[in-house]
Amino acid sequence: MESKNKARHKYNFSFKLKVIKFAEEKGKHAAAKFFNVDRKRVCLPGQLLLISDV
């Protein structure tokens, strides 16, 4: 059976801030696509996590 797990990435704080700023202006889906991250990892301020490292 072939494993389809993607490697986990840790994002530094400055990258997270860039993604959040972009997401506030253009939306979560656009930010995820632009920065090549899973859209489930993009959260706006006021939510529990900014971008989780999980």
BELCOR-V361479 format. One record per backbone hydrogen bond with DSSP energy under -0.5 kcal/mol. NH is the residue of the N-H (numbers start at 1). CO is the residue of the C=O. If there is no record, write none. Layout:
# BELCOR-V361479
nh=<NH NH>
co=<CO CO>
This chain:
# BELCOR-V361479
nh=<16 17 18 19 20 21 22 23 24 25 26 27 27 31 32 33 34 35 36 37 41 42 43 43 46 47>
co=<12 13 14 15 16 17 18 19 20 21 22 22 23 27 28 29 30 31 32 32 38 39 41 50 47 44>
